[in-house]
């Protein structure tokens, strides 16, 4: 059974990657979706009209992913954040954020494997995704490490404020934007400080990539717009009139997304923050 399962997973991954390359090539020759028509007609958010936002109740389930939490807060997926289908969540991620069908198949499949559940038959609660060192990891841009805050649905506001204040770019309309270099710089700081203040710190290569992937969504899906990210990160709310900045007809493919992820990751330099890390240790306080 183990051998069969491993081969099945290998063929699935190879199939996804092959399909992804074809979608990437097709995106190069097909027209982009029109502005205000990125979200499909008939799906919540079409034309920038998102369903009512509600803050989560104490009994609701949330996780460390603002994108999933925002969909729950708007009722795009279960408002309670519970009993969510792996299959259906992929469809909603695609329609809401315009990720490619390959991305929206691969990620829920990965989550199902991580939780040892059936992709096609089982459901999950959002909080289950925060299995430490599964997808959730140390040195997050937005959360304290699990050693300091076991409930990873809880945002750490000073981190969010510092990230937004770190924006150095401007778009063509003069809006402040976060760039990939800004993200690399802040990830370097988080990693350098977390490495010395968290005695349980761990961050292997795959979790570094997860961290850069999460960061890269801020510039791909949101264009780095600080005003939009303020609502998204602080309140896990989709701004009124907002739509994904990804306009490719097949959405953001894994192949294309990896270009941004690698730019972020390769730009990370923990050594630039060695002094800040030493000061954090001397203060013996929660890292800021």
C-alpha positions as CSV (number, residue, x, y, z in Angstrom):
1,X,0.0,0.0,0.0
2,X,2.9,2.3,0.8
3,X,4.5,1.7,-2.6
4,X,1.2,2.2,-4.4
5,X,0.5,5.4,-2.5
6,X,3.9,6.8,-3.3
7,X,3.7,6.0,-7.0
8,X,0.2,7.5,-7.1
9,X,1.5,10.7,-5.5
10,X,4.4,10.8,-7.9
11,X,2.2,10.5,-11.0
12,X,-0.2,13.0,-9.6
13,X,2.6,15.6,-9.0
14,X,4.1,15.0,-12.5
15,X,0.6,15.3,-14.1
16,X,0.0,18.6,-12.2
17,X,3.4,20.0,-13.3
18,X,2.9,19.0,-16.9
19,X,-0.6,20.6,-17.0
20,X,0.8,23.7,-15.3
21,X,3.4,24.2,-18.0
22,X,0.7,24.0,-20.7
23,X,-1.4,26.5,-18.8
24,X,1.6,28.8,-18.5
25,X,2.3,28.7,-22.2
26,X,-1.4,29.3,-23.0
27,X,-1.4,32.3,-20.7
28,X,1.3,33.8,-22.9
29,X,-0.8,33.8,-26.0
30,X,-4.3,34.4,-24.7
31,X,-5.8,37.8,-23.7
32,X,-5.9,38.8,-20.1
33,X,-9.2,39.1,-18.3
34,X,-10.7,42.5,-18.4
35,X,-10.5,44.7,-15.3
36,X,-13.6,44.3,-13.2
37,X,-14.1,40.9,-14.8
38,X,-11.3,38.9,-13.1
39,X,-13.7,37.3,-10.6
40,X,-16.0,35.0,-12.6
41,X,-19.7,36.1,-13.1
42,X,-21.9,34.3,-10.7
43,X,-19.2,33.9,-8.1
44,X,-19.1,36.1,-4.9
45,X,-17.1,39.2,-5.6
46,X,-17.9,39.6,-9.3
47,X,-17.5,43.2,-10.2
48,X,-15.9,43.9,-6.8
49,X,-19.1,43.3,-4.8
50,X,-18.1,41.0,-2.0
51,X,-20.6,39.3,0.4
52,X,-21.1,40.8,3.8
53,X,-18.1,40.8,6.1
54,X,-18.6,39.5,9.6
55,X,-16.0,39.2,12.3
56,X,-15.5,35.6,13.4
57,X,-17.3,34.3,16.6
58,X,-15.3,32.7,19.4
59,X,-16.5,29.3,18.3
60,X,-15.4,29.8,14.7
61,X,-12.3,28.1,13.4
62,X,-9.6,30.3,11.8
63,X,-5.9,29.7,10.8
64,X,-2.7,31.5,10.1
65,X,-3.7,32.1,6.4
66,X,-5.4,35.5,5.8
67,X,-6.6,34.4,2.4
68,X,-8.7,31.5,3.8
69,X,-9.8,33.5,6.8
70,X,-11.0,36.3,4.6
71,X,-13.1,33.9,2.5
72,X,-14.7,32.6,5.7
73,X,-15.3,36.1,7.0
74,X,-17.1,36.9,3.8
75,X,-19.1,33.7,3.7
76,X,-17.4,32.5,0.5
77,X,-16.5,29.3,2.4
78,X,-18.2,28.2,5.7
79,X,-18.3,31.2,8.0
80,X,-17.6,28.9,10.9
81,X,-14.4,27.8,9.2
82,X,-15.5,24.2,9.8
83,X,-16.3,21.1,7.8
84,X,-14.7,22.5,4.6
85,X,-14.4,20.3,1.6
86,X,-10.9,20.0,0.2
87,X,-12.4,19.8,-3.3
88,X,-14.6,22.9,-2.9
89,X,-12.0,25.1,-1.2
90,X,-9.8,24.8,-4.3
91,X,-12.7,26.0,-6.5
92,X,-13.3,29.0,-4.3
93,X,-9.6,29.9,-4.1
94,X,-9.5,29.9,-7.9
95,X,-12.5,32.1,-8.3
96,X,-11.6,34.5,-5.5
97,X,-7.9,35.1,-6.1
98,X,-7.5,33.8,-9.7
99,X,-4.9,31.1,-9.0
100,X,-4.6,28.5,-11.7
101,X,-6.5,25.2,-11.5
102,X,-3.2,23.4,-11.0
103,X,-2.3,25.5,-7.9
104,X,-5.9,25.1,-6.6
105,X,-5.6,21.3,-7.0
106,X,-2.1,20.9,-5.7
107,X,-2.4,22.9,-2.5
108,X,-5.6,21.2,-1.2
109,X,-4.1,17.8,-2.1
110,X,-1.0,18.7,-0.2
111,X,-3.1,19.8,2.8
112,X,-5.1,16.5,2.7
113,X,-1.9,14.5,2.7
114,X,-0.5,16.5,5.6
115,X,-3.6,15.9,7.7
116,X,-3.8,12.2,6.6
117,X,-7.3,12.7,5.2
118,X,-9.0,11.9,1.9
119,X,-9.0,14.8,-0.6
120,X,-12.2,13.6,-2.2
121,X,-14.2,12.5,0.8
122,X,-13.1,14.3,4.0
123,X,-13.5,17.8,5.3
124,X,-11.3,20.0,7.6
125,X,-11.5,22.9,10.0
126,X,-9.3,25.9,9.2
127,X,-7.4,25.5,12.5
128,X,-6.2,22.0,11.5
129,X,-4.0,23.6,8.8
130,X,-1.9,25.1,11.6
131,X,-0.2,21.8,12.3
132,X,3.2,23.1,13.4
133,X,5.9,22.5,10.7
134,X,3.2,21.1,8.4
135,X,2.4,24.2,6.4
136,X,2.6,26.6,9.4
137,X,6.2,27.5,10.3
138,X,8.4,29.7,12.4
139,X,9.5,33.2,11.4
140,X,6.2,34.2,9.9
141,X,5.8,37.7,8.6
142,X,2.4,38.1,10.4
143,X,2.4,35.8,13.4
144,X,4.5,35.1,16.5
145,X,6.2,31.7,16.5
146,X,4.0,28.9,17.9
147,X,6.4,28.7,20.9
148,X,5.1,32.2,21.9
149,X,1.6,31.9,20.5
150,X,0.2,28.4,20.0
151,X,-3.0,29.8,18.5
152,X,-1.7,30.8,15.1
153,X,-5.0,32.4,14.0
154,X,-4.1,35.3,16.2
155,X,-2.4,38.1,14.3
156,X,0.6,40.0,15.8
157,X,-0.3,43.6,15.0
158,X,3.3,45.0,15.4
159,X,4.5,42.7,12.7
160,X,1.8,43.7,10.3
161,X,2.3,47.4,11.0
162,X,6.1,47.1,10.5
163,X,5.6,45.2,7.2
164,X,3.2,47.8,5.8
165,X,5.5,50.6,6.9
166,X,8.4,48.9,5.1
167,X,6.9,49.6,1.7
168,X,9.3,51.4,-0.5
169,X,7.6,51.3,-3.9
170,X,5.0,53.4,-5.7
171,X,2.6,52.3,-8.4
172,X,1.7,54.3,-11.5
173,X,-1.1,56.0,-9.5
174,X,1.2,57.0,-6.7
175,X,-0.1,54.4,-4.2
176,X,2.4,52.9,-1.7
177,X,3.3,49.4,-2.6
178,X,5.4,46.6,-1.0
179,X,8.0,45.2,-3.3
180,X,9.7,41.8,-3.5
181,X,12.8,43.4,-2.0
182,X,10.8,44.8,0.9
183,X,9.4,41.3,1.5
184,X,12.9,39.7,1.4
185,X,14.2,42.3,3.8
186,X,11.4,41.7,6.4
187,X,11.7,37.9,6.1
188,X,15.4,38.2,6.8
189,X,14.6,40.2,9.9
190,X,12.0,37.7,11.1
191,X,14.2,34.7,10.6
192,X,17.3,36.3,12.2
193,X,15.5,37.4,15.3
194,X,13.3,34.3,15.6
195,X,16.4,32.1,15.3
196,X,17.9,33.6,18.5
197,X,14.9,34.3,20.7
198,X,12.9,31.1,20.1
199,X,14.6,28.1,21.7
200,X,12.4,25.8,19.8
201,X,13.0,27.5,16.4
202,X,13.1,25.3,13.3
203,X,13.0,26.3,9.7
204,X,14.0,23.9,7.0
205,X,14.3,24.6,3.3
206,X,10.7,23.7,2.4
207,X,9.4,26.0,5.2
208,X,11.5,28.8,3.9
209,X,9.8,28.3,0.6
210,X,6.4,28.3,2.3
211,X,7.3,31.6,3.9
212,X,8.4,33.1,0.7
213,X,5.3,31.8,-1.0
214,X,3.0,33.4,1.5
215,X,4.9,36.7,1.2
216,X,4.8,36.5,-2.6
217,X,1.0,36.4,-2.6
218,X,1.0,40.0,-1.3
219,X,2.6,41.3,-4.5
220,X,1.0,38.9,-7.0
221,X,-2.6,38.9,-5.8
222,X,-2.7,42.3,-4.2
223,X,-0.1,44.1,-6.3
224,X,1.6,45.1,-3.0
225,X,-1.0,47.9,-2.5
226,X,-0.5,49.0,1.1
227,X,-4.1,50.4,1.5
228,X,-5.6,47.1,0.3
229,X,-3.2,45.0,2.4
230,X,-4.1,47.0,5.5
231,X,-7.7,45.7,5.3
232,X,-6.6,42.2,4.3
233,X,-4.0,41.7,6.9
234,X,-5.5,43.6,9.9
235,X,-9.1,42.5,9.5
236,X,-8.8,39.6,7.0
237,X,-11.3,41.4,4.9
238,X,-11.4,41.9,1.1
239,X,-11.7,45.6,0.3
240,X,-14.8,47.0,-1.3
241,X,-14.4,47.0,-5.1
242,X,-11.3,44.9,-4.9
243,X,-10.4,42.1,-7.4
244,X,-7.3,40.0,-7.8
245,X,-4.4,41.7,-9.7
246,X,-3.8,38.4,-11.5
247,X,-5.5,38.8,-14.9
248,X,-4.1,35.8,-16.8
249,X,-6.9,33.8,-18.3
250,X,-5.8,30.6,-16.6
251,X,-4.8,32.4,-13.4
252,X,-1.4,32.4,-11.7
253,X,0.3,29.1,-12.4
254,X,2.8,27.3,-10.2
255,X,5.5,27.9,-12.9
256,X,4.9,31.7,-13.0
257,X,4.4,32.0,-9.3
258,X,7.7,30.3,-8.6
259,X,9.5,33.2,-10.3
260,X,8.2,35.6,-7.7
261,X,8.7,33.1,-4.9
262,X,12.4,32.6,-5.8
263,X,13.0,36.4,-6.1
264,X,11.7,36.8,-2.6
265,X,13.6,33.9,-1.2
266,X,16.9,34.6,-2.9
267,X,16.8,38.2,-1.6
268,X,16.6,37.1,2.0
269,X,19.7,37.9,4.0
270,X,19.6,37.2,7.7
271,X,23.1,38.6,8.3
272,X,21.7,42.1,7.6
273,X,19.8,41.7,10.9
274,X,22.5,40.2,13.1
275,X,22.7,43.3,15.3
276,X,18.9,43.5,15.7
277,X,18.9,39.8,16.7
278,X,21.5,40.4,19.4
279,X,19.5,43.4,20.8
280,X,16.4,41.2,20.9
281,X,18.2,38.6,23.0
282,X,19.5,41.3,25.4
283,X,16.0,42.7,25.9
284,X,14.6,39.3,26.7
285,X,11.2,40.4,25.4
286,X,8.8,39.2,22.7
287,X,10.5,39.8,19.3
288,X,9.4,43.0,17.5
